[in-house]
């Protein structure tokens, strides 16, 4: 149990049978009446935001989350199979659990997973990945870095807008948070 007076940004609590992360909090002490804590909470599983007010000093259960490092080994049907790097157990995770960023996961990629009561809540993939371009229109002589952009498909099947000078077979760095080209990869 944790007191609402001890709330901090990023802290996780249990409410209504699910896990919420504190996004914002404000202690309010009105001139008359008792103090209260106004919070903005984010549902860890669905991403929904809710505003909630607590009495100052009220206690709520703190969610104990467990973080593990896992490695993507292969894809079985639609599910992605990951191996726990400590116990070497395999876990199958549907792409819906990972979200839109699942399209950047490659074999051998290590990801962070967040567990709560034995269930996976989040899969954290790196913010940038380096992938090979498998399909794009050919570059034309005279294309410059400051010119336009064209769509390119990378090895995982994801599509990204890239500069005109990028060609098939090149490795590019992609920001997975907003699906943008960052630069040429190593």
N, C-alpha and C positions, 0 to 999 in steps of 0.2 A: 504494500500500500504506500502511496505517496501523497503528500499534501499538495493541494493546488497552489499553495504559497511557494512550493519548490519547482514549479513548472519552468522548463527551459526549452528553447527552440530545438527541435529535433528529437525530443523525448517521446517515447511511445507509451501509450496507455491503453487499457482495455475498457471499452464501453459497449454495451448492448451486444456482447458476444463477438466483437471484432476488434481489430487493432487500429488505433488512430495515432497519427504523428502530430505533435504540436507544431504548427506553422508559425503562429503569432500568439502572444498572450499579453494581457494588460491588467495590472492590478489597479482597481479603482476604489478609492475611499471617498465616498460622497460626504458632504457636510453633515447630512443627517441620515441615519440608517446604517446598516452594517456594510462592511467592505465586501467586494466580490472580485472575481477574476473572469475577464472576458477573453475567450479564446477562439482561435480559428484552427480547426482540426482537419487533417487530411486522412481519409480512409486508405490504409496502406494497400489493400487488395484492389479496390475499385478506382482509387484516385479521386473520389468525390470529396469536395470541401464542405464542411459544415461549421457553423458558428454556434458556440455553446457558452453559457454563463454558469459559473460555479460559485458557491459561497466561499469566501476566504477561509482557508484552513480545512475545507472539506477534503476527505481522502478518497482516492480512486486507485484501483489496481494498476500497477505498472506492468506493461507487457515485457516479458523477458524474451528477447529475440536472440536466435543463435545464427551466427554467420559461418558459412562453410565455403571453401574454394572447390569448384568442380570443373572438370574438363569435358568438353563435348567430344564424344567418341564417334557416334554415327547417328543417322536418321532412320527410324523404323516407321514406315507409313508416314503419317503426319507428325508423329511425336519425335522429339529430339531426345536422344539418350545421352546422359551425362554420368561421369564417374566421379565419385567423391574421392578427393585427393588424399584423404587420411585413411578411410576405411576400405576404399576400392570397391564400394558397392555401386551398382548402377541404378540410376533413377530416370524414369521417363517423364518428360515435361512437355505438355501440349504448348504449341506456339502462342496460344491465347494468354497463357500465364506470363510469358515473357513480354508480350505486346508487340508493337510495330517494329521494334529494334531486332526482332528474331531473324529478320532477313539478312543480317550481317554476321550471323554466327557461322564459323567455319570449323571443320574438324580439327581437333587439337587446341581450340581456343579455350582459355581458362576464364571462367566467370565467377562472380560472387553470388551466392544464394543466401536468402534470409528465411529462416525457419521460425515458425511459431506453433507450438504444440504439435510438432511432427509434420506440419504441412508447409509447403513452400509458398511464401507470400510474394517474394520478389526475386527476380533474376537480374543482376547488375552486370551489363556487358561494358567493355571499355568504351570511353567517349570517342576515341578515334581508332579506326582499323585500316590496315593496308590490304587491298584486294586487287586482283588482276582483272583488267578490262577484257571481256570475252566478245563483246559485240558493240560496235559503234560505226558511224559513218566514217569513211576515210578522210584524213586530213588533206587539205589542199595547199599547195605552195603559196605562201603569202599569209597564211593564217597566223595571227599574233596572239599573244597572251592577253592583250587588252580587248580582243574582239569578242564575238558572241559566244554562245555556248550551244552544246548539242547533247542529246541523251546518250548515255552509255550504260550497258548492262555489265555487271561485274560477275565474278565466278559463283556467287551465291544466288544469282538471279535478281538481285536488287537493281533498280534503275536510278541513276544519278545524273544530274546535269554537269557536264565537264567542259573545259575550254576546247576550242576547235582543234588545237594542235595535238590532243591526246589521241593515240591510235590503239588498235587491238594488240594485246600482249603486254602493254605497259601496266605497271603497278601504281595505283593511286591511293592516296590517304583520304579517308572519308570521315566526316564528323557524324557519328551515329545519332546524335541528339536532334539534328535538324536536316539530315540527309543532304549535306552539302560537300562539295569537293574542297579539300584543304590544300592539296599539293601532290606532287609526285612522291611515290613511296620509295622505300629503300630497296 
